[in-house]
Amino acid sequence: MKFSTALAVLIATMGGTAAFSPPAARFGRIASVILPPSMATGSTSRGPLLMADTDTDVQDEISLSEDESSLVNSLWSQCNQDDTVLQELVLQALPTMSPKLMMKLKQAHNSADESTLKVASALQSVLDERLASGREILATLLSAGEIRKLDAEIGKACRANKLDMAFFTVLDMNLKDATLGEEQETTEQSASRLSILKHIYTRCQEEVEKLVPAGVALLNKLLRTDQDGIRANQLEHYLCPQPDVITLPDGQQIPVKDGERNKVLVPPSELVDALVGTIQQIRTVEKAGGMDREAAANMVESCRTMAKEARVVIGQYYGGDSGELLEFEQSLQPVFRPTSPESEFIQGIQ
């Protein structure tokens, strides 16, 4: 089962190190890539990621489609005419914007529509300034030269709270560009770049998980794990009491320290809290125009799948009639089966 990278980023950043990053659309070659020095030679090296294009023609009027106008108007109405808030909303919505809409907004300098002008200005600011920090961090990681130094740089960036939304947006776009390059070119260089970016993504996720609540970290691990069997092992390891002994592959058994026996690493209630917070945030961003209805529904369904798998593990260990399983089910009932259309799990947090 393949879960959205963006949803994993959402879970990982719920602890306060970054804001929500909606699912990225396929940007194709609009995402100027960042290459390690060993790869950046000649025509393969490109300019700053999504920085201002000074050669873009300026048009007096632009024509937005109905969906494009809806997104622009939603962003403008949500910001309450606050430019700082608008930039945050645009940054959140950036991965859902099509390259066509982005080009239209970059050409909208003389538009008579105030909302279009303001959103265009915010977009320009985000592309020129906000993503620059993320690009700088990724460039630093890619120039590390060796895995040990790279891991040290990732830890350093995480401690400085630089693995934020700008960074994950840049990383996500470069991952998509590298994937597209591998599909089109199938060269050793494109494959190597993609592997490096995937390693950076995994390690950054692991570092961020150390800073968030245990339930959030577990949910993030589950969402970025494709194999059902591995997820089942993760759920059993974290949700169920630890064994008295650890059996090694050669059959040798090592007793667990008294203080670690029967310890539950992540109580089921903490996983419930993570699921509750995630669904609330997904719906809030959806209502703010940061993602479309289908993307939000897919993310919620991914969370529902994790809850179902956790329910199976809890039931197998504690029993089908246990209080632990009953509490888990009752806590999630209003999350996935809200009784009111005004529920925060449908409308988000107002």
Contacts in CASP RR format, 6 or more apart in sequence:
PFRMAT RR
TARGET T0000
AUTHOR 0000-0000-0000
METHOD contacts of the structure
MODEL  1
MKFSTALAVLIATMGGTAAFSPPAARFGRIASVILPPSMATGSTSRGPLL
MADTDTDVQDEISLSEDESSLVNSLWSQCNQDDTVLQELVLQALPTMSPK
LMMKLKQAHNSADESTLKVASALQSVLDERLASGREILATLLSAGEIRKL
DAEIGKACRANKLDMAFFTVLDMNLKDATLGEEQETTEQSASRLSILKHI
YTRCQEEVEKLVPAGVALLNKLLRTDQDGIRANQLEHYLCPQPDVITLPD
GQQIPVKDGERNKVLVPPSELVDALVGTIQQIRTVEKAGGMDREAAANMV
ESCRTMAKEARVVIGQYYGGDSGELLEFEQSLQPVFRPTSPESEFIQGIQ
1 226 0 8 1.000
1 228 0 8 1.000
1 305 0 8 1.000
2 226 0 8 1.000
3 223 0 8 1.000
3 224 0 8 1.000
3 226 0 8 1.000
3 302 0 8 1.000
4 23 0 8 1.000
4 223 0 8 1.000
4 298 0 8 1.000
4 299 0 8 1.000
4 302 0 8 1.000
5 23 0 8 1.000
5 24 0 8 1.000
5 172 0 8 1.000
5 175 0 8 1.000
5 201 0 8 1.000
5 224 0 8 1.000
6 21 0 8 1.000
6 22 0 8 1.000
6 23 0 8 1.000
6 24 0 8 1.000
6 95 0 8 1.000
6 172 0 8 1.000
6 299 0 8 1.000
7 23 0 8 1.000
7 223 0 8 1.000
7 299 0 8 1.000
7 302 0 8 1.000
7 303 0 8 1.000
8 205 0 8 1.000
8 220 0 8 1.000
8 223 0 8 1.000
8 224 0 8 1.000
9 18 0 8 1.000
9 21 0 8 1.000
9 168 0 8 1.000
9 172 0 8 1.000
9 205 0 8 1.000
10 20 0 8 1.000
10 21 0 8 1.000
10 278 0 8 1.000
10 281 0 8 1.000
10 282 0 8 1.000
10 299 0 8 1.000
11 212 0 8 1.000
11 216 0 8 1.000
11 219 0 8 1.000
11 220 0 8 1.000
11 223 0 8 1.000
11 274 0 8 1.000
11 278 0 8 1.000
12 18 0 8 1.000
12 205 0 8 1.000
12 208 0 8 1.000
12 209 0 8 1.000
12 212 0 8 1.000
12 216 0 8 1.000
12 217 0 8 1.000
12 220 0 8 1.000
13 19 0 8 1.000
13 20 0 8 1.000
13 21 0 8 1.000
13 164 0 8 1.000
13 165 0 8 1.000
13 168 0 8 1.000
13 208 0 8 1.000
13 212 0 8 1.000
14 212 0 8 1.000
14 216 0 8 1.000
14 274 0 8 1.000
14 277 0 8 1.000
14 278 0 8 1.000
14 281 0 8 1.000
15 211 0 8 1.000
15 212 0 8 1.000
15 213 0 8 1.000
15 216 0 8 1.000
16 211 0 8 1.000
16 212 0 8 1.000
17 158 0 8 1.000
17 161 0 8 1.000
17 163 0 8 1.000
17 164 0 8 1.000
17 208 0 8 1.000
17 211 0 8 1.000
17 212 0 8 1.000
18 163 0 8 1.000
18 164 0 8 1.000
18 165 0 8 1.000
18 167 0 8 1.000
18 168 0 8 1.000
18 208 0 8 1.000
19 88 0 8 1.000
19 91 0 8 1.000
19 92 0 8 1.000
19 164 0 8 1.000
19 165 0 8 1.000
20 92 0 8 1.000
20 165 0 8 1.000
20 281 0 8 1.000
20 285 0 8 1.000
21 92 0 8 1.000
21 95 0 8 1.000
21 165 0 8 1.000
21 168 0 8 1.000
21 169 0 8 1.000
21 172 0 8 1.000
22 92 0 8 1.000
22 93 0 8 1.000
22 95 0 8 1.000
22 96 0 8 1.000
22 285 0 8 1.000
22 290 0 8 1.000
22 291 0 8 1.000
22 295 0 8 1.000
23 95 0 8 1.000
23 96 0 8 1.000
23 291 0 8 1.000
23 295 0 8 1.000
23 298 0 8 1.000
23 299 0 8 1.000
24 95 0 8 1.000
24 96 0 8 1.000
24 169 0 8 1.000
24 172 0 8 1.000
24 173 0 8 1.000
24 176 0 8 1.000
25 95 0 8 1.000
25 96 0 8 1.000
25 97 0 8 1.000
25 98 0 8 1.000
26 176 0 8 1.000
26 180 0 8 1.000
27 99 0 8 1.000
27 173 0 8 1.000
27 176 0 8 1.000
27 177 0 8 1.000
28 99 0 8 1.000
28 176 0 8 1.000
28 177 0 8 1.000
28 180 0 8 1.000
29 177 0 8 1.000
29 180 0 8 1.000
30 50 0 8 1.000
30 99 0 8 1.000
30 102 0 8 1.000
31 49 0 8 1.000
31 50 0 8 1.000
31 173 0 8 1.000
31 174 0 8 1.000
31 176 0 8 1.000
31 177 0 8 1.000
32 46 0 8 1.000
32 47 0 8 1.000
32 48 0 8 1.000
32 49 0 8 1.000
32 50 0 8 1.000
32 51 0 8 1.000
33 46 0 8 1.000
33 49 0 8 1.000
33 174 0 8 1.000
33 177 0 8 1.000
33 178 0 8 1.000
33 193 0 8 1.000
34 49 0 8 1.000
34 135 0 8 1.000
34 138 0 8 1.000
34 139 0 8 1.000
34 142 0 8 1.000
34 170 0 8 1.000
34 174 0 8 1.000
35 44 0 8 1.000
35 45 0 8 1.000
35 46 0 8 1.000
35 142 0 8 1.000
35 193 0 8 1.000
36 142 0 8 1.000
36 143 0 8 1.000
36 145 0 8 1.000
36 193 0 8 1.000
36 196 0 8 1.000
37 143 0 8 1.000
39 189 0 8 1.000
39 192 0 8 1.000
39 193 0 8 1.000
44 189 0 8 1.000
48 132 0 8 1.000
48 135 0 8 1.000
49 131 0 8 1.000
49 135 0 8 1.000
49 170 0 8 1.000
49 173 0 8 1.000
49 174 0 8 1.000
50 127 0 8 1.000
50 131 0 8 1.000
50 173 0 8 1.000
51 127 0 8 1.000
51 128 0 8 1.000
51 132 0 8 1.000
52 106 0 8 1.000
52 124 0 8 1.000
52 127 0 8 1.000
52 128 0 8 1.000
53 106 0 8 1.000
56 103 0 8 1.000
56 106 0 8 1.000
56 107 0 8 1.000
57 107 0 8 1.000
58 107 0 8 1.000
58 109 0 8 1.000
58 110 0 8 1.000
59 107 0 8 1.000
59 108 0 8 1.000
59 110 0 8 1.000
60 110 0 8 1.000
60 111 0 8 1.000
61 110 0 8 1.000
61 111 0 8 1.000
61 112 0 8 1.000
62 104 0 8 1.000
62 105 0 8 1.000
62 107 0 8 1.000
62 108 0 8 1.000
62 111 0 8 1.000
62 116 0 8 1.000
63 104 0 8 1.000
64 72 0 8 1.000
64 101 0 8 1.000
64 104 0 8 1.000
64 116 0 8 1.000
68 98 0 8 1.000
68 101 0 8 1.000
68 104 0 8 1.000
71 93 0 8 1.000
71 96 0 8 1.000
71 97 0 8 1.000
71 101 0 8 1.000
71 289 0 8 1.000
71 290 0 8 1.000
72 105 0 8 1.000
72 115 0 8 1.000
72 116 0 8 1.000
72 119 0 8 1.000
73 115 0 8 1.000
74 288 0 8 1.000
74 289 0 8 1.000
74 290 0 8 1.000
75 86 0 8 1.000
75 89 0 8 1.000
75 90 0 8 1.000
75 93 0 8 1.000
75 115 0 8 1.000
75 119 0 8 1.000
75 122 0 8 1.000
75 288 0 8 1.000
75 289 0 8 1.000
75 290 0 8 1.000
76 86 0 8 1.000
76 114 0 8 1.000
76 115 0 8 1.000
76 118 0 8 1.000
76 119 0 8 1.000
77 115 0 8 1.000
78 85 0 8 1.000
78 89 0 8 1.000
78 288 0 8 1.000
78 289 0 8 1.000
79 85 0 8 1.000
79 86 0 8 1.000
79 89 0 8 1.000
83 118 0 8 1.000
83 121 0 8 1.000
83 122 0 8 1.000
86 118 0 8 1.000
86 119 0 8 1.000
86 122 0 8 1.000
87 122 0 8 1.000
87 125 0 8 1.000
87 126 0 8 1.000
87 130 0 8 1.000
89 122 0 8 1.000
89 288 0 8 1.000
89 289 0 8 1.000
89 290 0 8 1.000
90 119 0 8 1.000
90 122 0 8 1.000
90 123 0 8 1.000
90 126 0 8 1.000
91 126 0 8 1.000
91 130 0 8 1.000
91 165 0 8 1.000
91 166 0 8 1.000
91 169 0 8 1.000
92 165 0 8 1.000
92 285 0 8 1.000
92 288 0 8 1.000
92 290 0 8 1.000
93 289 0 8 1.000
93 290 0 8 1.000
93 291 0 8 1.000
94 123 0 8 1.000
94 126 0 8 1.000
94 169 0 8 1.000
95 169 0 8 1.000
95 172 0 8 1.000
95 173 0 8 1.000
96 290 0 8 1.000
96 291 0 8 1.000
96 292 0 8 1.000
96 295 0 8 1.000
97 123 0 8 1.000
102 123 0 8 1.000
105 116 0 8 1.000
105 119 0 8 1.000
105 120 0 8 1.000
105 123 0 8 1.000
105 124 0 8 1.000
106 120 0 8 1.000
106 123 0 8 1.000
106 124 0 8 1.000
108 116 0 8 1.000
108 117 0 8 1.000
108 120 0 8 1.000
109 117 0 8 1.000
109 120 0 8 1.000
111 117 0 8 1.000
111 120 0 8 1.000
130 166 0 8 1.000
131 166 0 8 1.000
131 169 0 8 1.000
131 170 0 8 1.000
132 166 0 8 1.000
133 162 0 8 1.000
133 164 0 8 1.000
133 166 0 8 1.000
133 167 0 8 1.000
134 162 0 8 1.000
134 164 0 8 1.000
134 166 0 8 1.000
134 167 0 8 1.000
134 169 0 8 1.000
134 170 0 8 1.000
134 171 0 8 1.000
135 170 0 8 1.000
137 157 0 8 1.000
137 162 0 8 1.000
137 163 0 8 1.000
137 167 0 8 1.000
137 170 0 8 1.000
138 167 0 8 1.000
138 170 0 8 1.000
138 171 0 8 1.000
138 174 0 8 1.000
138 200 0 8 1.000
140 153 0 8 1.000
140 157 0 8 1.000
141 150 0 8 1.000
141 153 0 8 1.000
141 154 0 8 1.000
141 157 0 8 1.000
141 200 0 8 1.000
142 196 0 8 1.000
142 200 0 8 1.000
144 150 0 8 1.000
144 152 0 8 1.000
144 153 0 8 1.000
147 199 0 8 1.000
150 199 0 8 1.000
150 200 0 8 1.000
150 203 0 8 1.000
151 203 0 8 1.000
154 163 0 8 1.000
154 200 0 8 1.000
154 203 0 8 1.000
154 204 0 8 1.000
154 207 0 8 1.000
155 207 0 8 1.000
157 163 0 8 1.000
157 167 0 8 1.000
157 204 0 8 1.000
158 204 0 8 1.000
158 207 0 8 1.000
158 208 0 8 1.000
158 210 0 8 1.000
158 211 0 8 1.000
163 204 0 8 1.000
163 207 0 8 1.000
163 208 0 8 1.000
167 204 0 8 1.000
168 204 0 8 1.000
171 197 0 8 1.000
171 200 0 8 1.000
171 201 0 8 1.000
171 204 0 8 1.000
174 197 0 8 1.000
175 194 0 8 1.000
175 197 0 8 1.000
175 198 0 8 1.000
175 201 0 8 1.000
178 190 0 8 1.000
178 193 0 8 1.000
178 194 0 8 1.000
178 197 0 8 1.000
179 194 0 8 1.000
181 190 0 8 1.000
182 190 0 8 1.000
182 191 0 8 1.000
182 194 0 8 1.000
202 224 0 8 1.000
205 220 0 8 1.000
205 224 0 8 1.000
208 220 0 8 1.000
209 216 0 8 1.000
209 217 0 8 1.000
209 220 0 8 1.000
209 221 0 8 1.000
210 217 0 8 1.000
212 220 0 8 1.000
213 270 0 8 1.000
213 273 0 8 1.000
213 274 0 8 1.000
214 238 0 8 1.000
214 265 0 8 1.000
214 266 0 8 1.000
214 270 0 8 1.000
215 266 0 8 1.000
215 270 0 8 1.000
215 271 0 8 1.000
215 273 0 8 1.000
215 274 0 8 1.000
216 274 0 8 1.000
218 234 0 8 1.000
218 238 0 8 1.000
218 239 0 8 1.000
218 266 0 8 1.000
218 270 0 8 1.000
218 271 0 8 1.000
218 274 0 8 1.000
219 271 0 8 1.000
219 274 0 8 1.000
219 275 0 8 1.000
219 278 0 8 1.000
219 303 0 8 1.000
219 306 0 8 1.000
221 234 0 8 1.000
222 231 0 8 1.000
222 234 0 8 1.000
222 235 0 8 1.000
222 306 0 8 1.000
222 309 0 8 1.000
223 302 0 8 1.000
223 303 0 8 1.000
223 306 0 8 1.000
225 231 0 8 1.000
225 234 0 8 1.000
228 309 0 8 1.000
231 306 0 8 1.000
231 309 0 8 1.000
232 309 0 8 1.000
232 312 0 8 1.000
232 313 0 8 1.000
235 309 0 8 1.000
235 310 0 8 1.000
235 313 0 8 1.000
236 313 0 8 1.000
236 317 0 8 1.000
237 265 0 8 1.000
238 264 0 8 1.000
238 265 0 8 1.000
238 266 0 8 1.000
239 264 0 8 1.000
239 265 0 8 1.000
239 266 0 8 1.000
239 267 0 8 1.000
239 268 0 8 1.000
239 271 0 8 1.000
239 310 0 8 1.000
239 313 0 8 1.000
239 314 0 8 1.000
239 317 0 8 1.000
240 264 0 8 1.000
240 313 0 8 1.000
240 314 0 8 1.000
240 317 0 8 1.000
241 261 0 8 1.000
241 262 0 8 1.000
241 263 0 8 1.000
241 264 0 8 1.000
242 256 0 8 1.000
242 260 0 8 1.000
242 261 0 8 1.000
242 262 0 8 1.000
242 263 0 8 1.000
242 264 0 8 1.000
242 265 0 8 1.000
243 256 0 8 1.000
243 261 0 8 1.000
244 255 0 8 1.000
244 256 0 8 1.000
244 261 0 8 1.000
244 262 0 8 1.000
245 253 0 8 1.000
245 254 0 8 1.000
245 255 0 8 1.000
245 256 0 8 1.000
246 253 0 8 1.000
246 254 0 8 1.000
246 256 0 8 1.000
247 253 0 8 1.000
248 254 0 8 1.000
268 310 0 8 1.000
268 314 0 8 1.000
268 324 0 8 1.000
268 327 0 8 1.000
268 328 0 8 1.000
269 327 0 8 1.000
269 328 0 8 1.000
269 331 0 8 1.000
271 310 0 8 1.000
272 328 0 8 1.000
272 331 0 8 1.000
272 332 0 8 1.000
275 303 0 8 1.000
275 306 0 8 1.000
275 307 0 8 1.000
275 332 0 8 1.000
275 335 0 8 1.000
276 331 0 8 1.000
276 332 0 8 1.000
276 335 0 8 1.000
278 303 0 8 1.000
279 300 0 8 1.000
279 303 0 8 1.000
279 335 0 8 1.000
279 336 0 8 1.000
279 345 0 8 1.000
280 344 0 8 1.000
280 345 0 8 1.000
280 348 0 8 1.000
280 349 0 8 1.000
281 349 0 8 1.000
282 291 0 8 1.000
282 296 0 8 1.000
282 299 0 8 1.000
282 300 0 8 1.000
282 303 0 8 1.000
283 296 0 8 1.000
283 300 0 8 1.000
283 344 0 8 1.000
283 345 0 8 1.000
283 346 0 8 1.000
283 347 0 8 1.000
283 348 0 8 1.000
283 349 0 8 1.000
284 348 0 8 1.000
284 349 0 8 1.000
285 291 0 8 1.000
285 296 0 8 1.000
286 292 0 8 1.000
286 293 0 8 1.000
286 295 0 8 1.000
286 296 0 8 1.000
286 348 0 8 1.000
287 347 0 8 1.000
287 348 0 8 1.000
300 336 0 8 1.000
304 336 0 8 1.000
307 332 0 8 1.000
307 335 0 8 1.000
307 336 0 8 1.000
310 328 0 8 1.000
311 325 0 8 1.000
311 328 0 8 1.000
311 329 0 8 1.000
314 322 0 8 1.000
314 324 0 8 1.000
314 325 0 8 1.000
314 328 0 8 1.000
315 322 0 8 1.000
315 324 0 8 1.000
315 325 0 8 1.000
318 324 0 8 1.000
318 325 0 8 1.000
319 325 0 8 1.000
334 343 0 8 1.000
334 345 0 8 1.000
335 345 0 8 1.000
336 345 0 8 1.000
338 345 0 8 1.000
338 346 0 8 1.000
340 346 0 8 1.000
341 347 0 8 1.000
END
